[in-house]
Amino acid sequence: MDPLIAKSGKSFTPLPINEEQGFPQSFPLVFAGGTYHFKLYANVAARLLVDRPQFIDVPAEEAFLVLSVERELTDATRELVFRRKIVPELEYEAENIALLFREQRIARDNLNGSGAHGTHVVGGIARRWA
């Protein structure tokens, strides 16, 4: 995967988001000497799904992705370092990492479901101070 380049010029390593796994999903990632645990879920108002759209473009007024990141401590416990809804092209900073999400298009069938339905979510991680 090619790195994501932010408007600031910072290079982001792609996150291993499995689009076919659907949402919610979680995964661990070892980065810059630390272990981080990522959790992504889609918050979509039920009224937006009434007409059964094939895709939900997020963020929208009543639809967005939420990301939580926990850092694993030396005693194997975890500490929450980041939780918020994410907006494309906005760089987020949390402790020693920076996060960037480029695209967020979620297939309706990937909300609490898995499979190849065309979901496309692109995010990356970088060192906060490079």
N, C-alpha and C positions, 0 to 999 in steps of 0.2 A: 504494500500500500504506500502511496506517495504521502509525504508529510503535508499537513495543512499549513498554509502560510497566512498569518494574520495581517491585518492592515498595518500593524506596527512593525511588520517584517519578521516577527518571531516565528520560528518553525515549531509546529506541534506534531507529535507522534500520534497516529490514529489510535483511537480507543477500540478494543475488540468487541464492538457492539454486534450482536448476532441478530440481524433483522428478522430472520425466520423464526427466532425464538418468541418473538412478540413482546408484549409489555403487560405486566411488569417483568423485569429481568434484572439479574445481578451477576457480577463477575469480579474476581480478584485481579489485581494488576501489580506487579513489582515494577517500580519506577524510581530511579534516582536513589537507590539504596533503601527504599521504604516499600512496604506492602500496603496497598490501598484496596478497599472494598467498595465497589460502585453499585448503586441501586437506581434503576430508572423506572419510572412509571408514568403512564399517561393519565391525566385528569381531564376527562371530557364530559361536559354536561349532557345528560340523557336526552334533552330536547334536540341536540345536534345530531343525534343518531336516528331520530324518528323517520326521516326520509331515506334511511339506509344508504348514505353516501359511501362510495367505494373507498375514498381517502379522506383523511382529516389533516389539513395543513395546520401545523402548530408553529408558533403560538397564535392563538386567536383569543377573543374576549373570554370565551368559556371553554377553551381547550389549550392545554399546554403540557409539556414534559416537565417532570420534577426529577432532579438528580440529588442523591445523597452520596457523600463520600466519607468513609471512615478510614482512619489510619490505624494500622495494627501496631500495638505497643509491644515492647520487649517481653512482657508477661502474657502475650497472646490475647489480651483484651483489646477492645477497639475504642477509639475516640472519634466522635463525630467532628469533622473539620469543615463540612460544607453541606448545605441543604437549601435548595431554592428552585423555583421554576426557571427554566433556561430559555434564553432568547438567542436566535442566530446572530452570529458575528460579534457578539459581546464577549470580551475576554473577562473571565472570572479568576480571582486569585484566592487561594486558600492555603495557608501555611506556606510550604515550599513549592507548591505546584500552581500552575495556571491551566485553565480549561477553556476550550473554545468549541462551539458547536456551529457547524456550517449549514446543515440542512436537517429538516425535521418534517417528514411526510409519513404519516402512519396509515396503513391500510386498516379499515374497520375490522377486518377479520383477524388482525393481529392484536386487537384489544382483548386481553385475556385469552388469546388463542395463538397457535403457532402455525407455521407454514410459509410457503413462498407466495405472498400476496402482493408484493410490490412496495413494502415498507422501505423507506430510505432515511436513515438517521446517521449523520456524519459528525463525529466529535473527536477532539484531540486533547492531548496533555503535553505540557512543557514544564521545564523548570521555571519557577516564578522569577528568579533573577538569573538571567543568562548573560 
